[in-house]
Amino acid sequence: MSRGRRRGDRRRLAALLSFAILLGALAASSGSQAAAEKAFVPPGSALQTTKKAVWGLTEHRGASLFPWYRHLGVGIFQTQAHWDEIAPEKRPQDPTDPDDPAYRWPGYLEDAIEEAESYDMKVMLQLIGVPRWANGGKSWQWAPAEPSEFGYFAAAIARKYPSVDLWMIWGEPNRKGNFRPFTGAQPTATKLNKRQRRAPRNYAKLLDAAYDALKHVGAENLVIGGNTYFSGGRTPIIRPFPWIRYMRLPGGSKPRMDMWGHNPYSYRTPNLKSDPSPKGRVDFSDLRRLTKALDRTFPRPRLPLFLSEFGVPTARDLDFKFKVKPRTAAKWVRAAMRIVRRWDRIYTLGWSVPVDTDHNPQGLLDAGLTPKATYNAFKDG
């Protein structure tokens, strides 16, 4: 056997041993699991960086997923806080005070923040949802009658969790299913009529109120706005470019934010030199075109891109209606991570689904917690 062959075998053995140790840590008993996980650093772990983020899931079948996130080099853990669930029944008497009895702070949220920070990860909280008492008895997607009420909630939650300094204002508000009232536009539309303009203008008021409140609590708080979805689907949508154009406050001024959020899902290999996407989409390959549009509308300071959600399905996906082979998926992820690593305009790239589900096969791990081809592509990127 050649010396090079022996070295290759040793490397493969070391990699297998690394994952064996990791799986052992995940399967440990609950009494010793936390201590074992906290002390465990798998050989060859990626350096943790804010260039990598992951969404939401804290455990799978009773086992913590944070050791996996650390092994991937994830530096930001992302999760949601629903105003409609935290203040469901009535307006707090002092809505900026987290100790007001009208607030019901969920234990899972504090647990997730504490665990993420114990693994040296920053936390991004997405603020979303409106209680019925604030929007005239409608569902959580409907904008509040007074945007300032959303700002008060933002101030309260920032005081409740002072270690958090990344705040996303709503998720994909350019989709009807996420934000109302809403009238969608044709895929190629560049101008919006009066009814179509309501959603970006209502969102602008919400965003600016939250920005003002969060900065009042602490200048270190960073506010992520826009938070556009790349395309359409079954739900009516306003594509990202007209959404940017019409996000205006009363009087025509622009809402304030520190970063622009966008979810750049793709049907092709990420490549910034590719032709523009069809039908008004803004996928990963369109990100330079996105920044040019942002710089025309929000010229100073230039807004970094907070790419909160990305994923590539390796089985038929119920949302995107397509799939690619595992090797192709890994190629797409490596291409995306090269762009993220080299372009300082991108603050982070977040993976949307850590573990495969029947509905969404975009996980880095399959349902049995076996790493997929995309796992190492994301880890090494």
VEXDO-129135 format. One record per residue: residue in one letter; z, x, y of N, C-alpha, C in turn. Coordinates in steps of 0.05 Angstrom, whole numbers, padded with zeros to 5 digits, always signed. Layout:
REM VEXDO-129135
AZXYZXYZXY...
END
This chain:
REM VEXDO-129135
M+00000+00017-00024+00000+00000+00000+00000+00018+00025S-00017+00011+00045-00019+00028+00069+00006+00025+00086R+00010+00045+00104+00033+00043+00122+00030+00019+00141G+00005+00014+00150+00002-00009+00168+00008-00035+00154R+00000-00037+00128+00006-00061+00112+00036-00065+00109R+00050-00043+00104+00079-00045+00101+00092-00054+00128R+00082-00043+00150+00093-00052+00176+00088-00081+00181G+00064-00091+00173+00058-00119+00176+00076-00137+00160D+00082-00128+00135+00100-00143+00117+00128-00144+00129R+00137-00121+00140+00164-00121+00152+00165-00140+00176R+00144-00141+00192+00144-00159+00215+00145-00188+00206R+00129-00195+00185+00130-00222+00175+00157-00229+00163L+00169-00210+00149+00196-00215+00138+00216-00219+00160A+00214-00203+00182+00232-00207+00205+00229-00234+00217A+00204-00243+00220+00199-00269+00232+00211-00292+00214L+00207-00289+00188+00218-00309+00170+00248-00309+00170L+00260-00285+00172+00289-00284+00173+00299-00296+00199S+00285-00292+00221+00293-00304+00247+00295-00334+00245F+00274-00347+00233+00275-00376+00231+00294-00386+00210A+00299-00370+00189+00319-00378+00170+00346-00379+00183I+00352-00358+00199+00378-00358+00213+00380-00382+00232L+00358-00388+00246+00358-00410+00265+00363-00437+00251L+00349-00441+00229+00353-00465+00214+00381-00468+00203G+00392-00445+00195+00420-00445+00186+00439-00453+00208A+00434-00444+00232+00451-00451+00255+00449-00481+00260L+00424-00492+00258+00421-00520+00264+00434-00538+00243A+00437-00527+00218+00448-00543+00196+00478-00539+00193A+00490-00523+00210+00518-00517+00208+00535-00543+00212S+00559-00543+00202+00576-00566+00205+00583-00570+00234S+00590-00595+00242+00595-00601+00269+00618-00585+00281G+00638-00578+00264+00661-00563+00274+00654-00536+00284S+00636-00522+00270+00629-00494+00277+00601-00492+00290Q+00587-00515+00291+00559-00513+00300+00556-00504+00329A+00572-00515+00347+00570-00509+00375+00574-00479+00380A+00595-00468+00367+00601-00440+00371+00579-00422+00359A+00570-00430+00336+00549-00414+00323+00523-00414+00339E+00516-00437+00350+00491-00439+00365+00494-00423+00391K+00517-00425+00404+00520-00412+00430+00519-00382+00427A+00529-00371+00404+00529-00343+00400+00502-00332+00389F+00486-00350+00378+00462-00342+00364+00438-00337+00383V+00426-00314+00382+00402-00307+00396+00382-00297+00376P+00362-00313+00368+00343-00304+00348+00328-00279+00356P+00324-00261+00337+00308-00237+00343+00280-00244+00353G+00272-00231+00374+00246-00236+00385+00244-00261+00403S+00267-00271+00412+00267-00294+00430+00252-00288+00456A+00238-00308+00466+00225-00304+00492+00245-00303+00514L+00239-00288+00535+00257-00287+00558+00257-00314+00572Q+00281-00325+00577+00282-00351+00589+00272-00350+00618T+00255-00369+00625+00242-00369+00651+00238-00397+00661T+00240-00400+00687+00234-00427+00699+00205-00434+00698K+00188-00415+00689+00160-00421+00684+00156-00441+00661K+00177-00444+00644+00176-00462+00621+00197-00483+00623A+00190-00508+00618+00208-00530+00619+00203-00548+00594V+00222-00565+00588+00219-00583+00565+00232-00610+00573W+00222-00632+00561+00232-00658+00569+00252-00669+00549G+00274-00677+00559+00290-00699+00550+00306-00698+00524L+00294-00690+00503+00307-00693+00477+00328-00672+00473T+00353-00680+00468+00375-00661+00465+00381-00655+00435E+00374-00673+00417+00380-00668+00389+00360-00683+00371H+00359-00675+00346+00341-00688+00327+00356-00690+00301R+00360-00715+00292+00374-00720+00267+00402-00707+00267G+00415-00708+00290+00442-00698+00292+00444-00669+00299A+00423-00654+00299+00423-00625+00305+00414-00620+00333S+00428-00603+00347+00421-00596+00375+00394-00581+00375L+00378-00588+00395+00352-00575+00398+00353-00551+00418F+00376-00547+00431+00377-00526+00451+00373-00498+00440P+00382-00492+00415+00375-00465+00405+00345-00461+00403W+00330-00482+00396+00301-00480+00395+00290-00475+00423Y+00301-00489+00443+00291-00486+00470+00296-00458+00480R+00319-00447+00473+00325-00419+00481+00306-00400+00467H+00300-00405+00442+00282-00388+00427+00254-00389+00439L+00247-00412+00451+00221-00414+00464+00220-00401+00492G+00243-00394+00503+00244-00383+00530+00245-00404+00552V+00253-00429+00545+00254-00450+00564+00276-00445+00585G+00269-00448+00610+00289-00444+00631+00297-00469+00646I+00283-00491+00641+00289-00517+00655+00289-00539+00634F+00311-00554+00634+00313-00578+00618+00310-00602+00636Q+00292-00620+00629+00286-00643+00646+00296-00669+00633T+00308-00686+00649+00317-00712+00639+00317-00733+00662Q+00321-00758+00655+00320-00780+00674+00347-00791+00681A+00349-00802+00705+00372-00818+00713+00362-00844+00725H+00368-00866+00711+00358-00893+00720+00379-00906+00738W+00371-00909+00763+00388-00922+00783+00396-00950+00774D+00376-00965+00762+00381-00992+00753+00402-00994+00731E+00406-00972+00715+00426-00972+00694+00453-00961+00704I+00452-00945+00725+00476-00932+00735+00491-00951+00755A+00476-00967+00769+00488-00987+00788+00475-01014+00782P+00480-01026+00759+00465-01049+00750+00472-01076+00763E+00497-01079+00772+00506-01106+00778+00508-01112+00808K+00516-01093+00824+00519-01099+00852+00517-01073+00869R+00513-01077+00894+00511-01054+00913+00539-01041+00915P+00541-01015+00912+00567-01002+00917+00576-01006+00946Q+00602-01008+00950+00612-01011+00977+00607-00985+00993D+00610-00962+00980+00603-00937+00992+00582-00924+00974P+00556-00930+00979+00535-00922+00959+00530-00892+00958T+00540-00876+00976+00537-00847+00974+00560-00833+00960D+00580-00849+00952+00604-00838+00939+00602-00843+00909P+00599-00821+00893+00596-00825+00864+00620-00838+00851D+00643-00838+00865+00667-00850+00853+00670-00880+00859D+00650-00891+00873+00650-00920+00878+00650-00934+00851P+00667-00955+00847+00669-00968+00821+00643-00982+00812A+00625-00987+00830+00600-01000+00821+00582-00982+00805Y+00587-00956+00807+00571-00936+00791+00582-00934+00763R+00564-00933+00744+00571-00929+00716+00556-00904+00706W+00568-00881+00709+00555-00856+00702+00555-00852+00672P+00531-00850+00659+00530-00848+00630+00539-00822+00619G+00555-00823+00598+00565-00799+00586+00544-00780+00575Y+00521-00792+00565+00500-00775+00554+00488-00757+00575L+00488-00766+00600+00475-00750+00621+00492-00726+00627E+00518-00729+00630+00536-00707+00635+00536-00687+00611D+00535-00698+00587+00534-00681+00563+00509-00664+00563A+00486-00676+00569+00461-00662+00569+00461-00639+00590I+00471-00646+00613+00472-00625+00635+00490-00602+00626E+00513-00608+00616+00532-00587+00607+00520-00570+00585E+00507-00583+00566+00496-00567+00544+00473-00549+00553A+00455-00560+00570+00433-00544+00580+00444-00520+00596E+00464-00525+00612+00475-00503+00628+00490-00483+00611S+00501-00492+00589+00514-00473+00571+00493-00454+00558Y+00468-00462+00558+00446-00445+00548+00431-00432+00571D+00444-00431+00594+00433-00417+00618+00406-00430+00627M+00404-00456+00624+00380-00470+00633+00387-00485+00658K+00368-00486+00677+00370-00503+00700+00364-00532+00690V+00372-00552+00706+00368-00580+00699+00352-00593+00721M+00331-00608+00714+00317-00624+00732+00323-00653+00726L+00332-00668+00746+00337-00697+00742+00315-00713+00756Q+00303-00731+00741+00283-00749+00753+00298-00775+00760L+00297-00783+00785+00309-00807+00794+00289-00830+00794I+00295-00851+00780+00276-00872+00776+00290-00899+00771G+00276-00921+00776+00287-00947+00770+00303-00959+00793V+00300-00985+00797+00313-00999+00819+00329-01023+00808P+00354-01026+00815+00370-01049+00806+00359-01075+00818R+00363-01097+00803+00354-01123+00813+00365-01131+00840W+00390-01122+00845+00402-01129+00871+00389-01116+00894A+00373-01095+00889+00360-01080+00910+00331-01087+00914N+00319-01102+00895+00290-01108+00898+00284-01137+00895G+00304-01154+00900+00299-01183+00900+00298-01195+00872G+00312-01183+00853+00314-01194+00826+00291-01187+00808K+00275-01167+00815+00252-01160+00799+00259-01138+00778S+00240-01131+00762+00244-01110+00742+00247-01083+00755W+00256-01063+00740+00263-01037+00751+00240-01022+00764Q+00215-01029+00758+00192-01015+00769+00187-01022+00799W+00198-01044+00808+00192-01054+00835+00208-01038+00856A+00194-01030+00877+00206-01015+00899+00229-01030+00912P+00249-01017+00922+00271-01030+00935+00262-01042+00962A+00276-01063+00970+00270-01075+00996+00276-01056+01019E+00296-01039+01015+00304-01019+01035+00303-00992+01022P+00284-00975+01028+00283-00948+01016+00308-00932+01020S+00322-00937+01042+00347-00922+01047+00367-00926+01024E+00367-00949+01011+00385-00953+00988+00380-00933+00966F+00355-00926+00961+00348-00906+00941+00359-00879+00950G+00357-00874+00977+00368-00849+00987+00398-00847+00983Y+00412-00869+00987+00441-00869+00983+00448-00862+00954F+00433-00873+00935+00437-00867+00907+00431-00837+00902A+00410-00826+00914+00404-00798+00911+00427-00781+00921A+00439-00788+00943+00462-00773+00953+00485-00774+00934A+00490-00798+00923+00513-00801+00905+00510-00785+00879I+00486-00785+00868+00482-00770+00843+00482-00740+00848A+00472-00732+00871+00474-00703+00877+00502-00694+00880R+00519-00711+00890+00548-00704+00893+00562-00705+00865K+00552-00723+00848+00564-00726+00822+00558-00701+00805Y+00534-00690+00807+00525-00667+00791+00517-00644+00810P+00536-00631+00822+00530-00611+00843+00515-00586+00832S+00516-00582+00806+00502-00558+00795+00472-00562+00793V+00464-00587+00794+00435-00594+00793+00422-00590+00820D+00400-00576+00821+00386-00573+00847+00356-00578+00846L+00347-00589+00823+00319-00597+00821+00318-00628+00817W+00304-00641+00835+00305-00671+00836+00276-00681+00838M+00268-00696+00817+00242-00709+00817+00245-00738+00825I+00228-00746+00845+00230-00774+00855+00208-00790+00841W+00217-00805+00821+00201-00823+00804+00183-00807+00786G+00172-00820+00766+00153-00808+00747+00128-00824+00746E+00105-00811+00752+00079-00823+00751+00078-00849+00766P+00085-00849+00792+00084-00874+00807+00056-00884+00813N+00036-00868+00807+00008-00876+00811-00003-00893+00788R+00015-00902+00770+00008-00920+00748+00024-00946+00751K+00010-00969+00747+00022-00995+00751+00046-00999+00733G+00045-00988+00709+00068-00992+00691+00093-00979+00700N+00091-00961+00719+00115-00946+00728+00124-00953+00756F+00107-00965+00772+00115-00970+00800+00100-00995+00810R+00115-01012+00824+00104-01037+00834+00116-01044+00861P+00102-01061+00877+00076-01074+00873+00053-01053+00872F+00033-01060+00856+00012-01040+00851-00015-01054+00846T-00035-01044+00860-00063-01053+00855-00079-01028+00850G-00091-01027+00826-00106-01003+00818-00132-01001+00832A-00145-00978+00830-00171-00972+00842-00190-00963+00821Q-00216-00965+00827-00237-00955+00809-00234-00925+00805P-00242-00914+00782-00238-00886+00777-00251-00867+00798T-00273-00875+00809-00287-00857+00828-00280-00863+00857A-00261-00882+00861-00255-00890+00889-00242-00867+00905T-00251-00863+00929-00239-00844+00947-00225-00858+00970K-00231-00883+00975-00218-00899+00995-00204-00922+00982L-00181-00930+00993-00165-00952+00982-00165-00975+01002N-00166-01000+00992-00164-01022+01010-00134-01028+01017K-00129-01048+01032-00102-01054+01042-00083-01058+01020R-00091-01074+00999-00073-01079+00977-00067-01054+00961Q-00088-01038+00957-00085-01014+00941-00067-00993+00955R-00066-00994+00981-00051-00974+00996-00021-00979+00995R-00013-01003+00986+00016-01010+00986+00032-00991+00969A+00022-00985+00945+00038-00968+00926+00042-00940+00937P+00022-00925+00945+00027-00898+00956+00044-00899+00981R+00042-00919+00997+00058-00921+01022+00087-00928+01016N+00091-00946+00997+00119-00952+00989+00132-00928+00976Y+00116-00914+00960+00127-00890+00947+00134-00869+00968A+00117-00865+00988+00123-00846+01009+00149-00851+01023K+00156-00876+01028+00181-00883+01040+00205-00877+01022L+00201-00883+00996+00222-00876+00976+00227-00846+00975L+00205-00831+00974+00207-00802+00972+00221-00790+00996D+00213-00799+01020+00224-00787+01044+00253-00794+01047A+00261-00819+01039+00289-00826+01041+00306-00809+01022A+00296-00804+00998+00310-00787+00979+00311-00758+00988Y+00290-00748+01000+00289-00721+01011+00311-00717+01032D+00312-00736+01050+00332-00734+01072+00360-00734+01061A+00366-00752+01041+00392-00754+01030+00400-00729+01014L+00382-00719+00998+00388-00695+00981+00392-00670+00998K+00376-00667+01019+00380-00644+01036+00406-00646+01052H+00414-00670+01058+00439-00674+01072+00463-00665+01055V+00460-00671+01028+00482-00663+01010+00482-00632+01007G+00458-00620+01005+00457-00591+01001+00429-00580+01006A+00426-00561+01024+00400-00550+01030+00386-00537+01006E+00403-00529+00986+00391-00517+00962+00377-00537+00944N+00381-00562+00948+00367-00582+00932+00337-00581+00937L+00321-00580+00915+00292-00580+00917+00281-00606+00907V+00263-00618+00923+00254-00645+00918+00224-00644+00909I+00219-00656+00886+00193-00657+00874+00181-00684+00878G+00158-00685+00892+00146-00711+00899+00118-00713+00888G+00105-00736+00893+00078-00742+00883+00079-00750+00854N+00083-00731+00836+00088-00736+00808+00065-00753+00795T+00041-00744+00800+00017-00759+00792+00011-00755+00763Y-00002-00775+00752-00013-00774+00724-00042-00767+00726F-00052-00752+00706-00079-00740+00708-00102-00760+00707S-00098-00783+00693-00121-00800+00688-00112-00829+00688G-00125-00844+00671-00121-00873+00671-00110-00883+00645G-00127-00896+00628-00118-00909+00604-00119-00939+00607R-00102-00953+00593-00102-00982+00595-00089-00992+00620T-00070-00977+00631-00055-00986+00654-00071-00980+00680P-00072-01000+00699-00086-00994+00724-00073-00970+00738I-00090-00955+00752-00081-00930+00763-00095-00925+00790I-00083-00908+00806-00096-00896+00829-00098-00867+00823R-00122-00856+00823-00125-00828+00815-00111-00809+00835P-00105-00785+00827-00089-00767+00843-00100-00761+00871F-00126-00757+00875-00136-00750+00901-00133-00772+00922P-00140-00798+00916-00134-00819+00935-00104-00824+00939W-00088-00819+00917-00059-00822+00920-00049-00803+00941I-00058-00778+00940-00050-00758+00959-00058-00767+00987R-00082-00776+00990-00093-00783+01016-00077-00806+01029Y-00068-00825+01013-00056-00849+01025-00025-00849+01023M-00013-00827+01015+00016-00825+01015+00025-00820+01043R+00030-00841+01058+00036-00839+01086+00060-00857+01093L+00076-00848+01112+00098-00863+01123+00088-00882+01145P+00103-00902+01152+00095-00919+01175+00090-00901+01200G+00068-00906+01213+00061-00890+01236+00042-00867+01228G+00038-00862+01202+00019-00843+01193+00029-00815+01186S+00055-00810+01191+00066-00784+01184+00068-00781+01154K+00073-00756+01145+00073-00750+01116+00102-00748+01106P+00107-00757+01082+00133-00754+01070+00139-00725+01064R+00165-00718+01064+00173-00691+01059+00180-00686+01030M+00174-00661+01021+00180-00653+00994+00179-00623+00993D+00189-00611+00971+00188-00582+00967+00167-00574+00947M+00160-00591+00928+00140-00586+00908+00125-00611+00901W+00100-00607+00892+00084-00630+00883+00085-00631+00852G+00092-00654+00842+00093-00658+00813+00066-00669+00803H+00057-00659+00780+00033-00669+00768+00034-00664+00738N+00023-00683+00722+00023-00681+00693-00006-00677+00685P-00014-00651+00679-00042-00645+00676-00053-00645+00647Y-00048-00668+00634-00058-00670+00606-00089-00666+00607S-00099-00658+00584-00127-00649+00583-00141-00658+00558Y-00168-00660+00560-00185-00664+00536-00202-00640+00531R-00194-00617+00543-00210-00593+00540-00192-00568+00544T-00203-00545+00537-00188-00520+00540-00182-00515+00570P-00158-00510+00578-00152-00504+00607-00167-00480+00616N-00182-00483+00638-00198-00461+00649-00203-00469+00678L-00193-00454+00697-00195-00460+00725-00223-00457+00736K-00241-00445+00720-00269-00442+00728-00287-00465+00717S-00275-00484+00703-00290-00506+00691-00300-00525+00713D-00320-00541+00706-00330-00561+00724-00308-00583+00729P-00311-00598+00751-00291-00619+00755-00291-00640+00732S-00268-00651+00727-00266-00672+00707-00280-00697+00716P-00290-00713+00697-00303-00738+00705-00283-00760+00711K-00293-00781+00724-00278-00806+00728-00252-00802+00744G-00252-00783+00762-00229-00779+00779-00205-00766+00766R-00208-00757+00741-00185-00743+00728-00179-00717+00742V-00153-00709+00739-00144-00683+00749-00129-00670+00726D-00144-00656+00709-00131-00644+00685-00123-00615+00692F-00115-00600+00672-00106-00573+00677-00127-00556+00690S-00152-00559+00682-00174-00543+00694-00179-00550+00723D-00169-00572+00733-00174-00581+00760-00152-00573+00779L-00133-00556+00771-00110-00551+00787-00116-00537+00813R-00136-00520+00814-00144-00508+00840-00155-00529+00859R-00170-00548+00848-00180-00570+00865-00157-00587+00875L-00137-00590+00858-00113-00605+00866-00099-00591+00889T-00095-00565+00887-00081-00551+00909-00097-00551+00935K-00123-00550+00933-00139-00552+00957-00136-00579+00971A-00134-00600+00955-00129-00627+00967-00101-00628+00979L-00082-00617+00966-00055-00616+00977-00053-00600+01002D-00067-00578+01004-00066-00561+01027-00079-00574+01051R-00099-00591+01046-00111-00605+01069-00092-00626+01080T-00076-00638+01062-00058-00660+01070-00030-00651+01077F-00020-00631+01062+00007-00620+01067+00004-00590+01071P-00007-00581+01094-00014-00553+01097+00009-00533+01099R+00032-00541+01110+00054-00523+01114+00081-00536+01107P+00096-00523+01090+00089-00500+01074+00072-00509+01050R+00058-00490+01038+00042-00497+01015+00060-00506+00992L+00053-00528+00979+00070-00539+00959+00065-00527+00932P+00085-00515+00919+00082-00506+00891+00077-00529+00873L+00066-00524+00850+00061-00545+00830+00083-00545+00809F+00096-00568+00806+00115-00572+00785+00101-00589+00764L+00091-00576+00743+00076-00589+00722+00095-00599+00700S+00105-00623+00704+00128-00632+00689+00121-00638+00660E+00097-00648+00654+00090-00657+00627+00063-00646+00619F+00063-00634+00595+00038-00626+00582+00042-00627+00552G+00020-00631+00538+00021-00631+00509-00006-00634+00497V-00009-00627+00472-00035-00629+00458-00031-00642+00431P-00043-00665+00426-00038-00679+00401-00053-00666+00378T-00039-00663+00355-00052-00652+00331-00055-00673+00310A-00049-00698+00316-00056-00721+00300-00063-00743+00320R-00075-00765+00311-00084-00785+00330-00061-00796+00347D-00065-00793+00373-00045-00801+00392-00051-00829+00402L-00030-00846+00403-00034-00874+00411-00040-00878+00440D-00033-00858+00457-00039-00859+00485-00066-00848+00492F-00071-00824+00482-00096-00809+00489-00119-00815+00471K-00114-00826+00447-00135-00834+00428-00153-00811+00419F-00141-00787+00416-00156-00765+00406-00137-00745+00393K-00148-00726+00379-00132-00704+00367-00149-00680+00365V-00136-00657+00362-00150-00631+00358-00136-00617+00334K-00151-00599+00322-00139-00583+00300-00117-00565+00310P-00097-00559+00293-00075-00542+00302-00084-00516+00315R-00104-00503+00304-00113-00478+00315-00125-00482+00343T-00139-00504+00347-00150-00511+00373-00128-00517+00393A-00108-00532+00384-00085-00538+00401-00071-00513+00411A-00067-00494+00393-00054-00468+00400-00071-00453+00420K-00098-00454+00417-00116-00441+00436-00112-00453+00464W-00111-00480+00465-00107-00493+00491-00081-00485+00504V-00060-00484+00488-00034-00477+00499-00034-00448+00509R-00045-00430+00494-00047-00402+00503-00062-00400+00529A-00084-00415+00532-00099-00415+00557-00083-00426+00580A-00069-00447+00575-00052-00459+00596-00030-00439+00605M-00017-00427+00585+00005-00409+00592-00005-00384+00606R-00029-00374+00601-00040-00352+00616-00042-00359+00645I-00052-00383+00651-00055-00392+00679-00027-00394+00692V-00008-00406+00678+00019-00409+00688+00031-00382+00695R+00028-00364+00677+00041-00337+00680+00029-00322+00703R+00003-00324+00707-00010-00308+00727-00012-00320+00755W-00008-00346+00757-00012-00360+00783+00015-00368+00794D+00022-00355+00816+00049-00361+00828+00050-00388+00841R+00028-00402+00844+00029-00429+00856+00042-00449+00836I+00043-00442+00811+00055-00459+00791+00084-00452+00787Y+00102-00471+00793+00131-00466+00790+00139-00467+00761T+00129-00487+00746+00136-00491+00718+00115-00507+00703L+00115-00504+00677+00099-00522+00659+00119-00533+00639G+00121-00560+00639+00139-00573+00621+00125-00585+00596W+00138-00581+00573+00127-00593+00548+00139-00621+00546S+00122-00641+00540+00131-00669+00542+00146-00679+00518V+00137-00670+00494+00149-00681+00469+00156-00657+00451P+00182-00649+00449+00189-00626+00433+00184-00630+00403V+00189-00654+00393+00187-00660+00364+00168-00683+00360D+00150-00680+00340+00130-00701+00334+00144-00728+00329T+00131-00749+00338+00138-00776+00330+00112-00790+00320D+00115-00813+00307+00092-00828+00298+00074-00836+00321H+00087-00842+00344+00072-00851+00367+00059-00827+00382N+00073-00804+00382+00064-00782+00399+00066-00756+00383P+00044-00747+00371+00044-00722+00355+00037-00697+00371Q+00051-00695+00394+00046-00672+00412+00069-00652+00410G+00086-00654+00390+00110-00637+00389+00103-00608+00383L+00121-00590+00392+00119-00562+00384+00131-00558+00356L+00147-00578+00347+00159-00579+00321+00151-00605+00308D+00146-00604+00281+00141-00629+00268+00167-00644+00263A+00166-00667+00251+00190-00684+00248+00211-00671+00231G+00203-00651+00214+00223-00636+00198+00233-00611+00211L+00227-00608+00237+00234-00584+00253+00221-00558+00242T+00197-00561+00232+00181-00538+00226+00163-00531+00249P+00163-00506+00259+00145-00499+00282+00116-00504+00275K+00102-00516+00294+00073-00520+00292+00058-00496+00304A+00032-00496+00303+00016-00474+00314+00021-00471+00344T+00026-00493+00358+00031-00492+00386+00058-00479+00394Y+00076-00478+00375+00103-00468+00381+00102-00439+00391N+00090-00421+00375+00089-00393+00383+00070-00389+00407A+00050-00406+00410+00032-00404+00433+00048-00409+00459F+00066-00429+00458+00083-00434+00481+00104-00413+00484K+00116-00405+00462+00137-00384+00463+00127-00358+00475D+00104-00350+00466+00094-00323+00474+00079-00323+00501G+00075-00347+00512+00060-00349+00537+00077-00341+00561
END
